[in-house]
Each structure stands twice: as C-alpha cells, then as structure tokens.
C-alpha cells in the first residue's frame, strides 16, 4: 500500500463524483411530469423508461460496488468457489423471463408500486402484504450498508481519512459527505437520479474491466502465470487448487440456485423493473442483461490477478482496490475507484427508494393513514428514504464490516421466503393466503435460527450462510433449505385450510391483467387517479 494520500487518483475520483452529483440534481428536470407529487413519478420515474435506460438501471441496480469488490475478493480468499455468482446470474435471466413481464402487466394495470401491493391485491391479505414489506425492508438495509462499505474501501486505499488512530469525525468525514450528497439528490430527483447516473457508472465499469483484463495480465506475465500463482496458493492452503473440493459442491450448487431465485425478490430489483414503460421492454431486457454476466466472469478473474500481483490485505474487501492502486497508473486508478464509488451510489439510491416505497404503501397507507393523498405518500416516502440511508450509515460506522456482510447474507435468506407469495401468485390463486403466511413464517424462523448457529473464525453467530441440509447430510445454502420448508408448509396448509373451507381473500386481478401492455384499451382507465396518465 502506498504511503499517504494518492492525490492524482483522489483528484480523478472527485471529478467523477462531482459530475454524477450534478447529474443527480439535474435528473429532477429529466422527463419532468405534469404532476410530480406521486410515487409513480418520484419512486418509479413515471413508469417511462425504455429499453436502454431500463438496462442501465437494472445493471446499476444489480451489479453494485459490493459486487465489484466482493466477488473477486471471494475468489482471492476462497478460490473457484467464489465463482458461484457467475452461474447464478446465468440462471436468473430465463427465470425472470417467465414472471417479470406478468408482474409488470398486472402492476401497470392496477397501479401497483411494490410487490406487497400485488400480494395484497392478489390474495386480499394485508397481513401477507405486511410480511412481504417488512421482509423487503429488513433485507435491503444491510445491502445499502454494504454499498457504503464499498465507498469506504476505496477511500481507505486512496489514503483518505487518516489511520485507525485518527479522530472518528475526520476519518469518516469523506463517507459522511458522500452520504449527504446521495441523500440530497435522491430526495430531490427520486428514481430519475440513479437512472441517469447509471449510464456513467456502467460505462466506467466496462472500461475499467476491459483495460484490467488486458493490461494487468501483460504486467504479470500472462494468464498462465496468474493461474499458476493462484493454484499454488490454494494448494498450499489445502483448498485443492483451482477446483472446489468435492465436499463443497453442494454448497456451490445450492448457493447459486438459491441466489438466482432470490435476486429479483429484492425490492430494488422490482422497483427498477416497474419503472419501464412497457411489457416488451422487460422481455427485451431479460435477453440483453446476460451481457452483465460476461462482465461478471471477467471481473471475478481479478481475484486471481490480486494473488499473482502479491496483494496482501487484512480485509479481503480491500484486495481489488489495492490491486488497482498497485497496477494502474495513478490517473487510471482514480477512474477505477470512481467506477466503484459510483457503483455504490446508484444501487444505494434505488434501494433506499424501494424500501421507502414499501413502508409508505404497505405500512403507512395500509395501517396508519389509509386516506393518505398522493402528495402525502410522496412526502413520507422521501423522508423514509433519508431515514433508511441514515440507518445504513449508522450500521457501517458503528459495526464491524464483517458483521455488515453477514447480515447481507442473512438478508438473502430472508428475501427468498417471499418467492412463493410473489411468483406463485403470478401464476396461480391455488395457495391460500394464510398458508403462504405460515410458510413464510416457518422459512424465516428456520433460516434465521440456522444462520444464527453458524460460526466463523471471527464470529460466534451469523458466521456464514451454509449449513448441513436436514435429511441429506450435505452442506448447503440455508436460504434454499428454508425456501423448500416454506413451500412444503404452504402446500400442506393450503390443503388443510381448503378442507376446512377457510375464507379466501378477494382477488382484485383478472387473468387478462397478466398479459396487458401499456397501449391496451382500458389499462390507463383502471389506474388510480394519482397514476393514471403518468405512464408515458
């Protein structure tokens, strides 16, 4: 690590940060609507984004600073097992092709802003809707915190903030400034800000990865030397070389499958999806989003490069920023750091908006103020988005970073438990609302207790997301085991409740709603007054 502040890299970083800050505030004027005081406008960008804006927004949403830092860091620390992120992003796109267009259609027809809106409308259950909303908020909070961890990692490598003995305010001041700017332009511009900034973020990331995958191997003697150095390290550590040990194959497979099922259950993924202007935009995006999987595969190779370059860090999250500083000229290291930093701002903004929308629509409006006006909803959502970011900031500044990472893993286990209600509801009304609530409760309870019992060298509890699968004896992803229990309980309880003629909730949707498009007759007419006419 270089001594002191890397002035050139910091200067380039500040330039890009200021540029996207200006863009964030100007975004409020981008495609400005006649009526800005509705969640459709502030929280979904007026449901007006086309194919490329949606592609950049979803990419900026799903491929975060944490992805940029953590995926190659996992390769750096654990070898090929860290590549699980690549197959899971390949699995997810055929999966979402089957259900995201249906969710977009029914949400557009009825003016749904969140997944909980759909669950309430489909099953006529505010309790089930509340469960989905609370799960989404809980799972999103540590995810936002990890974006701030990504910014902090970059600042640490650039030497900003001083050492560990520096006054806490001086040390964390750069992060506080970044947080303040993020909060301000999100409050002002809503979803339009990250949508506009995502163009810069993704362009920078593609440039950095393209340069890194060519430039760094040349400096290190080629990929043969890189893979040899990595294999030697893993063999010496008893990890079996570049190929995961047989004992870890169940963990690898279940983690990839469980992560694929969970990815589009996150509120921010759905928020970006519902912001698009037509069903066809969603279908096209599921076919071109795999380009990001190609990028992710190349990104993962940076972990091997960090080993070959002799990068030594006590915190694995610093491995890739440190690799960039060691290998790149200072000015291009600044570009790379800016890509990571902006890669944190975009998803953090979308996540805070998504969590705020859930609170406003499915807690505040459903249980606190049912007669809230669109203006009141928007105001509450703006305030809650600030509170969510403050909570994430406090989480980062007061807790150990490994705790933040492990709570994000717990969030993945939780959010997967909303899959039966959301995806199941898009295709069938067979499940009983109380059965889905019971299955959700069992999945949440098992997943949380199982994760609590996992220890690591640094933590007694919540030390990982894998544990022995009951009845099989293999080590697998806790979230997927909890999901299977969730589905089994939901099915069994549905049979039981239907046998006793338990009352169903009222389904406000109809079969044709799930294939409706923006231009179809009658679609606009059925939207609530606050959203009708604002979808273009």
DRENKOL-386134 format. One record per residue (C-alpha): z, x, y; residue in three letters. Coordinates in steps of 0.1 Angstrom, whole numbers. Layout:
+-------+-------+-------+------+
!    zz !    xx !    yy ! resn !
+-------+-------+-------+------+
!     Z !     X !     Y !  ALA !
...
+-------+-------+-------+------+
//
This chain:
+-------+-------+-------+------+
!    zz !    xx !    yy ! resn !
+-------+-------+-------+------+
!     0 !     0 !     0 !  UNK !
!    -9 !    13 !    34 !  UNK !
!    19 !    20 !    59 !  UNK !
!    23 !    -2 !    89 !  UNK !
!     0 !   -29 !   102 !  UNK !
!   -37 !   -29 !    93 !  UNK !
!   -48 !   -35 !   128 !  UNK !
!   -86 !   -39 !   121 !  UNK !
!   -80 !   -63 !    92 !  UNK !
!   -55 !   -82 !   113 !  UNK !
!   -79 !   -85 !   142 !  UNK !
!  -107 !   -99 !   119 !  UNK !
!   -82 !  -123 !   103 !  UNK !
!   -70 !  -135 !   137 !  UNK !
!  -106 !  -140 !   149 !  UNK !
!  -115 !  -163 !   120 !  UNK !
!   -81 !  -181 !   122 !  UNK !
!   -87 !  -189 !   159 !  UNK !
!  -123 !  -200 !   151 !  UNK !
!  -111 !  -225 !   125 !  UNK !
!   -83 !  -236 !   148 !  UNK !
!  -108 !  -246 !   175 !  UNK !
!  -129 !  -263 !   148 !  UNK !
!   -99 !  -282 !   136 !  UNK !
!   -92 !  -297 !   170 !  UNK !
!  -129 !  -303 !   178 !  UNK !
!  -132 !  -322 !   145 !  UNK !
!  -114 !  -352 !   162 !  UNK !
!  -147 !  -358 !   180 !  UNK !
!  -169 !  -353 !   150 !  UNK !
!  -184 !  -387 !   139 !  UNK !
!  -158 !  -404 !   160 !  UNK !
!  -154 !  -441 !   152 !  UNK !
!  -150 !  -470 !   175 !  UNK !
!  -116 !  -477 !   160 !  UNK !
!   -97 !  -446 !   152 !  UNK !
!   -63 !  -463 !   145 !  UNK !
!   -67 !  -469 !   108 !  UNK !
!   -60 !  -450 !    77 !  UNK !
!   -97 !  -453 !    68 !  UNK !
!  -105 !  -432 !    99 !  UNK !
!   -76 !  -408 !   101 !  UNK !
!   -69 !  -405 !    63 !  UNK !
!  -104 !  -408 !    48 !  UNK !
!  -127 !  -397 !    76 !  UNK !
!  -141 !  -431 !    79 !  UNK !
!  -154 !  -430 !    43 !  UNK !
!  -185 !  -415 !    59 !  UNK !
!  -191 !  -381 !    42 !  UNK !
!  -224 !  -373 !    25 !  UNK !
!  -232 !  -351 !    -5 !  UNK !
!  -227 !  -317 !    11 !  UNK !
!  -197 !  -325 !    32 !  UNK !
!  -180 !  -340 !     2 !  UNK !
!  -190 !  -310 !   -19 !  UNK !
!  -174 !  -286 !     5 !  UNK !
!  -144 !  -308 !    10 !  UNK !
!  -138 !  -312 !   -27 !  UNK !
!  -144 !  -274 !   -32 !  UNK !
!  -120 !  -266 !    -4 !  UNK !
!   -96 !  -291 !   -19 !  UNK !
!   -96 !  -279 !   -55 !  UNK !
!  -102 !  -242 !   -51 !  UNK !
!   -73 !  -232 !   -30 !  UNK !
!   -57 !  -200 !   -17 !  UNK !
!   -34 !  -203 !   -47 !  UNK !
!   -65 !  -203 !   -69 !  UNK !
!   -78 !  -172 !   -52 !  UNK !
!   -45 !  -154 !   -56 !  UNK !
!   -30 !  -168 !   -88 !  UNK !
!   -60 !  -169 !  -113 !  UNK !
!   -68 !  -132 !  -111 !  UNK !
!   -31 !  -125 !  -108 !  UNK !
!   -27 !  -142 !  -142 !  UNK !
!   -55 !  -121 !  -156 !  UNK !
!   -38 !   -90 !  -141 !  UNK !
!    -5 !   -98 !  -157 !  UNK !
!   -14 !  -115 !  -190 !  UNK !
!   -50 !  -107 !  -199 !  UNK !
!   -76 !  -131 !  -211 !  UNK !
!   -51 !  -159 !  -215 !  UNK !
!   -54 !  -163 !  -177 !  UNK !
!   -90 !  -174 !  -181 !  UNK !
!   -78 !  -209 !  -191 !  UNK !
!   -87 !  -221 !  -156 !  UNK !
!  -124 !  -215 !  -162 !  UNK !
!  -128 !  -238 !  -193 !  UNK !
!  -107 !  -265 !  -178 !  UNK !
!  -129 !  -267 !  -147 !  UNK !
!  -159 !  -269 !  -170 !  UNK !
!  -142 !  -297 !  -190 !  UNK !
!  -132 !  -317 !  -159 !  UNK !
!  -166 !  -325 !  -145 !  UNK !
!  -181 !  -345 !  -174 !  UNK !
!  -147 !  -363 !  -175 !  UNK !
!  -147 !  -373 !  -138 !  UNK !
!  -184 !  -383 !  -140 !  UNK !
!  -172 !  -412 !  -162 !  UNK !
!  -145 !  -426 !  -140 !  UNK !
!  -147 !  -413 !  -103 !  UNK !
!  -177 !  -435 !   -94 !  UNK !
!  -159 !  -465 !  -108 !  UNK !
!  -128 !  -457 !   -87 !  UNK !
!  -149 !  -451 !   -56 !  UNK !
!  -166 !  -485 !   -61 !  UNK !
!  -135 !  -506 !   -66 !  UNK !
!  -117 !  -488 !   -38 !  UNK !
!  -146 !  -493 !   -14 !  UNK !
!  -148 !  -530 !   -23 !  UNK !
!  -111 !  -537 !   -17 !  UNK !
!  -103 !  -511 !    10 !  UNK !
!   -80 !  -491 !   -13 !  UNK !
!   -69 !  -458 !     3 !  UNK !
!   -48 !  -444 !   -26 !  UNK !
!   -46 !  -445 !   -64 !  UNK !
!   -15 !  -466 !   -60 !  UNK !
!   -34 !  -492 !   -41 !  UNK !
!   -58 !  -495 !   -70 !  UNK !
!   -29 !  -496 !   -96 !  UNK !
!   -12 !  -524 !   -76 !  UNK !
!   -44 !  -544 !   -73 !  UNK !
!   -54 !  -540 !  -109 !  UNK !
!   -21 !  -547 !  -126 !  UNK !
!    -4 !  -567 !   -99 !  UNK !
!    27 !  -545 !  -101 !  UNK !
!    44 !  -529 !   -71 !  UNK !
!    68 !  -511 !   -95 !  UNK !
!    40 !  -493 !  -113 !  UNK !
!    23 !  -486 !   -80 !  UNK !
!    55 !  -471 !   -66 !  UNK !
!    59 !  -449 !   -97 !  UNK !
!    24 !  -436 !   -92 !  UNK !
!    30 !  -430 !   -55 !  UNK !
!    63 !  -412 !   -60 !  UNK !
!    48 !  -390 !   -87 !  UNK !
!    19 !  -381 !   -65 !  UNK !
!    42 !  -371 !   -36 !  UNK !
!    65 !  -351 !   -58 !  UNK !
!    36 !  -332 !   -75 !  UNK !
!    20 !  -325 !   -41 !  UNK !
!    50 !  -310 !   -23 !  UNK !
!    52 !  -277 !   -43 !  UNK !
!    14 !  -275 !   -42 !  UNK !
!    14 !  -274 !    -4 !  UNK !
!    42 !  -248 !    -5 !  UNK !
!    20 !  -226 !   -27 !  UNK !
!    -7 !  -226 !     0 !  UNK !
!    18 !  -212 !    24 !  UNK !
!    28 !  -186 !    -2 !  UNK !
!    -9 !  -176 !    -3 !  UNK !
!    -9 !  -171 !    35 !  UNK !
!    24 !  -152 !    33 !  UNK !
!    10 !  -129 !     6 !  UNK !
!   -19 !  -119 !    29 !  UNK !
!     3 !  -113 !    58 !  UNK !
!    26 !   -91 !    37 !  UNK !
!    -3 !   -69 !    26 !  UNK !
!   -15 !   -66 !    62 !  UNK !
!    20 !   -54 !    71 !  UNK !
!    27 !   -83 !    94 !  UNK !
!    63 !   -95 !    98 !  UNK !
!    80 !   -62 !    90 !  UNK !
!   100 !   -53 !    59 !  UNK !
!   127 !   -71 !    40 !  UNK !
!   154 !   -60 !    65 !  UNK !
!   136 !   -74 !    95 !  UNK !
!   152 !  -104 !   113 !  UNK !
!   142 !  -135 !    95 !  UNK !
!   126 !  -151 !   126 !  UNK !
!   104 !  -121 !   133 !  UNK !
!    95 !  -118 !    96 !  UNK !
!    84 !  -154 !    92 !  UNK !
!    70 !  -159 !   128 !  UNK !
!    34 !  -154 !   117 !  UNK !
!    38 !  -180 !    90 !  UNK !
!    55 !  -204 !   114 !  UNK !
!    26 !  -200 !   139 !  UNK !
!     1 !  -207 !   111 !  UNK !
!    21 !  -237 !   101 !  UNK !
!    23 !  -251 !   136 !  UNK !
!   -14 !  -248 !   141 !  UNK !
!   -21 !  -265 !   108 !  UNK !
!     3 !  -293 !   116 !  UNK !
!   -12 !  -298 !   151 !  UNK !
!   -48 !  -302 !   142 !  UNK !
!   -41 !  -322 !   111 !  UNK !
!   -21 !  -347 !   132 !  UNK !
!   -49 !  -348 !   158 !  UNK !
!   -80 !  -349 !   136 !  UNK !
!   -69 !  -362 !   102 !  UNK !
!   -93 !  -355 !    73 !  UNK !
!  -122 !  -346 !    95 !  UNK !
!  -104 !  -312 !   103 !  UNK !
!  -103 !  -298 !    68 !  UNK !
!  -138 !  -313 !    61 !  UNK !
!  -153 !  -293 !    89 !  UNK !
!  -133 !  -262 !    82 !  UNK !
!  -142 !  -263 !    45 !  UNK !
!  -177 !  -251 !    54 !  UNK !
!  -163 !  -219 !    68 !  UNK !
!  -137 !  -215 !    41 !  UNK !
!  -162 !  -218 !    12 !  UNK !
!  -188 !  -197 !    28 !  UNK !
!  -163 !  -169 !    33 !  UNK !
!  -151 !  -171 !    -3 !  UNK !
!  -186 !  -170 !   -17 !  UNK !
!  -194 !  -139 !     5 !  UNK !
!  -162 !  -121 !    -5 !  UNK !
!  -167 !  -127 !   -42 !  UNK !
!  -204 !  -118 !   -41 !  UNK !
!  -195 !   -85 !   -24 !  UNK !
!  -164 !   -78 !   -46 !  UNK !
!  -183 !   -84 !   -79 !  UNK !
!  -209 !   -57 !   -69 !  UNK !
!  -191 !   -33 !   -45 !  UNK !
!  -158 !   -28 !   -64 !  UNK !
!  -173 !   -21 !   -98 !  UNK !
!  -195 !     5 !   -82 !  UNK !
!  -165 !    22 !   -68 !  UNK !
!  -146 !    20 !  -101 !  UNK !
!  -174 !    34 !  -123 !  UNK !
!  -188 !     1 !  -136 !  UNK !
!  -176 !   -28 !  -157 !  UNK !
!  -173 !    -6 !  -188 !  UNK !
!  -146 !    14 !  -171 !  UNK !
!  -129 !   -18 !  -157 !  UNK !
!  -127 !   -35 !  -191 !  UNK !
!  -116 !    -3 !  -208 !  UNK !
!   -87 !     2 !  -184 !  UNK !
!   -77 !   -35 !  -188 !  UNK !
!   -79 !   -33 !  -226 !  UNK !
!   -58 !    -1 !  -226 !  UNK !
!   -31 !   -17 !  -205 !  UNK !
!   -29 !   -49 !  -226 !  UNK !
!   -29 !   -29 !  -259 !  UNK !
!    -1 !    -6 !  -246 !  UNK !
!    19 !   -37 !  -236 !  UNK !
!    15 !   -52 !  -271 !  UNK !
!    -7 !   -80 !  -259 !  UNK !
!   -35 !   -73 !  -283 !  UNK !
!   -62 !   -61 !  -259 !  UNK !
!   -86 !   -84 !  -241 !  UNK !
!   -85 !  -112 !  -266 !  UNK !
!   -55 !  -135 !  -266 !  UNK !
!   -33 !  -133 !  -297 !  UNK !
!   -37 !  -160 !  -323 !  UNK !
!    -2 !  -173 !  -316 !  UNK !
!   -13 !  -181 !  -280 !  UNK !
!   -45 !  -201 !  -289 !  UNK !
!   -28 !  -235 !  -290 !  UNK !
!   -12 !  -227 !  -256 !  UNK !
!   -46 !  -217 !  -242 !  UNK !
!   -64 !  -248 !  -255 !  UNK !
!   -37 !  -274 !  -246 !  UNK !
!   -32 !  -259 !  -212 !  UNK !
!   -70 !  -260 !  -205 !  UNK !
!   -73 !  -296 !  -217 !  UNK !
!   -41 !  -309 !  -200 !  UNK !
!   -51 !  -292 !  -167 !  UNK !
!   -86 !  -308 !  -169 !  UNK !
!   -70 !  -343 !  -174 !  UNK !
!   -46 !  -337 !  -145 !  UNK !
!   -68 !  -322 !  -118 !  UNK !
!   -82 !  -354 !  -105 !  UNK !
!   -50 !  -373 !  -107 !  UNK !
!   -37 !  -353 !   -77 !  UNK !
!   -37 !  -374 !   -45 !  UNK !
!   -56 !  -348 !   -26 !  UNK !
!   -85 !  -349 !   -51 !  UNK !
!   -87 !  -387 !   -48 !  UNK !
!   -85 !  -386 !   -10 !  UNK !
!  -115 !  -362 !    -8 !  UNK !
!  -134 !  -384 !   -33 !  UNK !
!  -128 !  -417 !   -14 !  UNK !
!  -139 !  -402 !    18 !  UNK !
!  -175 !  -401 !     6 !  UNK !
!  -200 !  -427 !    18 !  UNK !
!  -215 !  -439 !   -14 !  UNK !
!  -211 !  -441 !   -52 !  UNK !
!  -242 !  -419 !   -56 !  UNK !
!  -226 !  -391 !   -35 !  UNK !
!  -198 !  -390 !   -61 !  UNK !
!  -222 !  -388 !   -90 !  UNK !
!  -242 !  -360 !   -74 !  UNK !
!  -211 !  -341 !   -67 !  UNK !
!  -200 !  -341 !  -103 !  UNK !
!  -232 !  -324 !  -112 !  UNK !
!  -231 !  -296 !   -85 !  UNK !
!  -193 !  -289 !   -84 !  UNK !
!  -197 !  -267 !  -116 !  UNK !
!  -211 !  -241 !   -92 !  UNK !
!  -174 !  -235 !   -83 !  UNK !
!  -166 !  -228 !  -120 !  UNK !
!  -192 !  -200 !  -118 !  UNK !
!  -174 !  -186 !   -88 !  UNK !
!  -140 !  -190 !  -105 !  UNK !
!  -152 !  -170 !  -135 !  UNK !
!  -162 !  -141 !  -112 !  UNK !
!  -130 !  -145 !   -93 !  UNK !
!  -110 !  -141 !  -124 !  UNK !
!  -126 !  -107 !  -131 !  UNK !
!  -108 !   -94 !  -100 !  UNK !
!   -77 !   -93 !  -121 !  UNK !
!   -93 !   -67 !  -144 !  UNK !
!  -105 !   -48 !  -114 !  UNK !
!   -70 !   -46 !  -100 !  UNK !
!   -58 !   -29 !  -132 !  UNK !
!   -87 !    -4 !  -131 !  UNK !
!   -80 !     3 !   -95 !  UNK !
!   -44 !    12 !  -103 !  UNK !
!   -29 !   -16 !   -81 !  UNK !
!     9 !   -16 !   -86 !  UNK !
!    29 !   -45 !   -72 !  UNK !
!    62 !   -60 !   -80 !  UNK !
!    49 !   -95 !   -71 !  UNK !
!    18 !  -103 !   -91 !  UNK !
!     6 !  -127 !   -63 !  UNK !
!     0 !   -96 !   -41 !  UNK !
!   -23 !   -79 !   -67 !  UNK !
!   -56 !   -93 !   -53 !  UNK !
!   -48 !   -90 !   -16 !  UNK !
!   -37 !   -54 !   -23 !  UNK !
!   -69 !   -47 !   -43 !  UNK !
!   -89 !   -59 !   -12 !  UNK !
!   -70 !   -37 !    11 !  UNK !
!   -73 !    -6 !   -12 !  UNK !
!  -110 !   -10 !   -20 !  UNK !
!  -127 !   -26 !    10 !  UNK !
!  -133 !   -11 !    45 !  UNK !
!  -106 !   -25 !    68 !  UNK !
!  -130 !   -49 !    86 !  UNK !
!  -142 !   -65 !    54 !  UNK !
!  -106 !   -66 !    40 !  UNK !
!  -100 !   -87 !    71 !  UNK !
!  -128 !  -111 !    61 !  UNK !
!  -113 !  -113 !    26 !  UNK !
!   -79 !  -120 !    40 !  UNK !
!   -93 !  -147 !    63 !  UNK !
!  -110 !  -163 !    33 !  UNK !
!   -76 !  -166 !    15 !  UNK !
!   -58 !  -177 !    46 !  UNK !
!   -84 !  -204 !    55 !  UNK !
!   -84 !  -212 !    18 !  UNK !
!   -48 !  -222 !    23 !  UNK !
!   -52 !  -243 !    54 !  UNK !
!   -79 !  -266 !    41 !  UNK !
!   -61 !  -279 !     9 !  UNK !
!   -27 !  -279 !    27 !  UNK !
!   -41 !  -302 !    53 !  UNK !
!   -57 !  -325 !    27 !  UNK !
!   -26 !  -325 !     5 !  UNK !
!    -3 !  -335 !    34 !  UNK !
!   -27 !  -363 !    44 !  UNK !
!   -29 !  -376 !     8 !  UNK !
!     9 !  -376 !     4 !  UNK !
!    13 !  -393 !    38 !  UNK !
!   -12 !  -420 !    28 !  UNK !
!     8 !  -427 !    -4 !  UNK !
!    40 !  -430 !    15 !  UNK !
!    25 !  -452 !    42 !  UNK !
!     5 !  -476 !    20 !  UNK !
!    27 !  -478 !   -11 !  UNK !
!    63 !  -473 !     1 !  UNK !
!    64 !  -481 !    39 !  UNK !
!    39 !  -511 !    38 !  UNK !
!    48 !  -524 !     3 !  UNK !
!    86 !  -522 !     6 !  UNK !
!    97 !  -515 !    42 !  UNK !
!    73 !  -532 !    66 !  UNK !
!    48 !  -555 !    48 !  UNK !
!    34 !  -568 !    81 !  UNK !
!    26 !  -533 !    95 !  UNK !
!    -5 !  -532 !   116 !  UNK !
!   -33 !  -506 !   111 !  UNK !
!   -21 !  -488 !   142 !  UNK !
!    15 !  -486 !   128 !  UNK !
!     2 !  -474 !    94 !  UNK !
!   -17 !  -446 !   110 !  UNK !
!    12 !  -435 !   132 !  UNK !
!    36 !  -435 !   102 !  UNK !
!    11 !  -415 !    81 !  UNK !
!     6 !  -389 !   109 !  UNK !
!    44 !  -385 !   112 !  UNK !
!    49 !  -383 !    74 !  UNK !
!    21 !  -356 !    71 !  UNK !
!    42 !  -335 !    95 !  UNK !
!    74 !  -341 !    75 !  UNK !
!    56 !  -332 !    43 !  UNK !
!    44 !  -299 !    58 !  UNK !
!    79 !  -291 !    72 !  UNK !
!    94 !  -298 !    37 !  UNK !
!    69 !  -274 !    21 !  UNK !
!    77 !  -247 !    48 !  UNK !
!   114 !  -250 !    42 !  UNK !
!   107 !  -247 !     5 !  UNK !
!    88 !  -215 !    10 !  UNK !
!   113 !  -199 !    34 !  UNK !
!   144 !  -207 !    15 !  UNK !
!   135 !  -204 !   -22 !  UNK !
!   122 !  -176 !   -43 !  UNK !
!    84 !  -176 !   -47 !  UNK !
!    85 !  -178 !   -85 !  UNK !
!   105 !  -210 !   -81 !  UNK !
!    77 !  -225 !   -60 !  UNK !
!    52 !  -215 !   -86 !  UNK !
!    72 !  -230 !  -115 !  UNK !
!    77 !  -262 !   -96 !  UNK !
!    40 !  -265 !   -91 !  UNK !
!    36 !  -262 !  -128 !  UNK !
!    61 !  -290 !  -132 !  UNK !
!    41 !  -310 !  -107 !  UNK !
!    11 !  -307 !  -130 !  UNK !
!    32 !  -321 !  -159 !  UNK !
!    42 !  -350 !  -137 !  UNK !
!     9 !  -359 !  -123 !  UNK !
!    -7 !  -361 !  -157 !  UNK !
!    16 !  -390 !  -165 !  UNK !
!    -3 !  -412 !  -141 !  UNK !
!   -35 !  -409 !  -161 !  UNK !
!   -31 !  -439 !  -184 !  UNK !
!   -24 !  -463 !  -155 !  UNK !
!   -53 !  -449 !  -133 !  UNK !
!   -81 !  -441 !  -157 !  UNK !
!   -70 !  -466 !  -183 !  UNK !
!   -70 !  -493 !  -156 !  UNK !
!  -106 !  -484 !  -145 !  UNK !
!  -119 !  -493 !  -179 !  UNK !
!   -96 !  -519 !  -194 !  UNK !
!   -70 !  -545 !  -185 !  UNK !
!   -55 !  -544 !  -220 !  UNK !
!   -25 !  -523 !  -212 !  UNK !
!     5 !  -543 !  -200 !  UNK !
!    19 !  -533 !  -166 !  UNK !
!    55 !  -529 !  -180 !  UNK !
!    42 !  -509 !  -209 !  UNK !
!    24 !  -485 !  -186 !  UNK !
!    56 !  -482 !  -166 !  UNK !
!    76 !  -475 !  -198 !  UNK !
!    51 !  -449 !  -210 !  UNK !
!    52 !  -432 !  -175 !  UNK !
!    90 !  -431 !  -176 !  UNK !
!    90 !  -415 !  -211 !  UNK !
!    64 !  -390 !  -202 !  UNK !
!    82 !  -380 !  -170 !  UNK !
!   115 !  -377 !  -188 !  UNK !
!   103 !  -357 !  -217 !  UNK !
!    81 !  -334 !  -195 !  UNK !
!   109 !  -327 !  -171 !  UNK !
!   136 !  -320 !  -198 !  UNK !
!   112 !  -299 !  -218 !  UNK !
!   103 !  -278 !  -188 !  UNK !
!   140 !  -275 !  -178 !  UNK !
!   147 !  -259 !  -212 !  UNK !
!   120 !  -232 !  -208 !  UNK !
!   135 !  -198 !  -198 !  UNK !
!   117 !  -168 !  -185 !  UNK !
!   129 !  -132 !  -178 !  UNK !
!   137 !  -142 !  -142 !  UNK !
!   148 !  -178 !  -146 !  UNK !
!   171 !  -197 !  -169 !  UNK !
!   153 !  -231 !  -163 !  UNK !
!   118 !  -242 !  -154 !  UNK !
!   105 !  -208 !  -165 !  UNK !
!    71 !  -220 !  -177 !  UNK !
!    50 !  -250 !  -188 !  UNK !
!    47 !  -243 !  -226 !  UNK !
!    70 !  -252 !  -255 !  UNK !
!    68 !  -260 !  -292 !  UNK !
!    50 !  -292 !  -299 !  UNK !
!    72 !  -316 !  -319 !  UNK !
!    58 !  -322 !  -354 !  UNK !
!    32 !  -295 !  -352 !  UNK !
!    53 !  -264 !  -346 !  UNK !
!    28 !  -246 !  -323 !  UNK !
!    34 !  -236 !  -288 !  UNK !
!    15 !  -259 !  -264 !  UNK !
!    13 !  -273 !  -229 !  UNK !
!    43 !  -296 !  -222 !  UNK !
!    22 !  -318 !  -199 !  UNK !
!    -2 !  -327 !  -227 !  UNK !
!    26 !  -334 !  -252 !  UNK !
!    43 !  -357 !  -226 !  UNK !
!     9 !  -374 !  -220 !  UNK !
!     5 !  -381 !  -257 !  UNK !
!    40 !  -396 !  -258 !  UNK !
!    32 !  -416 !  -227 !  UNK !
!     1 !  -431 !  -243 !  UNK !
!    18 !  -439 !  -276 !  UNK !
!    47 !  -457 !  -258 !  UNK !
!    22 !  -476 !  -236 !  UNK !
!     3 !  -488 !  -266 !  UNK !
!    33 !  -498 !  -287 !  UNK !
!    50 !  -516 !  -258 !  UNK !
!    18 !  -534 !  -249 !  UNK !
!    16 !  -548 !  -285 !  UNK !
!    52 !  -558 !  -283 !  UNK !
!    50 !  -574 !  -248 !  UNK !
!    19 !  -593 !  -257 !  UNK !
!    35 !  -606 !  -288 !  UNK !
!    64 !  -620 !  -267 !  UNK !
!    39 !  -633 !  -241 !  UNK !
!    54 !  -613 !  -213 !  UNK !
!    38 !  -623 !  -180 !  UNK !
!     8 !  -602 !  -168 !  UNK !
!     4 !  -594 !  -132 !  UNK !
!   -26 !  -608 !  -112 !  UNK !
!   -57 !  -587 !  -113 !  UNK !
!   -74 !  -589 !   -79 !  UNK !
!  -105 !  -570 !   -91 !  UNK !
!  -136 !  -583 !  -109 !  UNK !
!  -160 !  -564 !  -133 !  UNK !
!  -187 !  -561 !  -108 !  UNK !
!  -164 !  -543 !   -83 !  UNK !
!  -165 !  -512 !  -105 !  UNK !
!  -202 !  -507 !  -100 !  UNK !
!  -205 !  -518 !   -64 !  UNK !
!  -221 !  -495 !   -38 !  UNK !
!  -219 !  -493 !    -1 !  UNK !
!  -250 !  -512 !     6 !  UNK !
!  -244 !  -541 !   -19 !  UNK !
!  -241 !  -576 !    -4 !  UNK !
!  -206 !  -588 !     1 !  UNK !
!  -189 !  -553 !    -1 !  UNK !
!  -182 !  -550 !    36 !  UNK !
!  -170 !  -586 !    38 !  UNK !
!  -142 !  -581 !    13 !  UNK !
!  -127 !  -551 !    31 !  UNK !
!   -95 !  -557 !    51 !  UNK !
!  -101 !  -562 !    89 !  UNK !
!   -89 !  -527 !    96 !  UNK !
!  -115 !  -511 !    74 !  UNK !
!  -145 !  -535 !    75 !  UNK !
!  -175 !  -520 !    92 !  UNK !
!  -160 !  -485 !    94 !  UNK !
!  -175 !  -470 !    63 !  UNK !
!  -206 !  -456 !    79 !  UNK !
+-------+-------+-------+------+
//
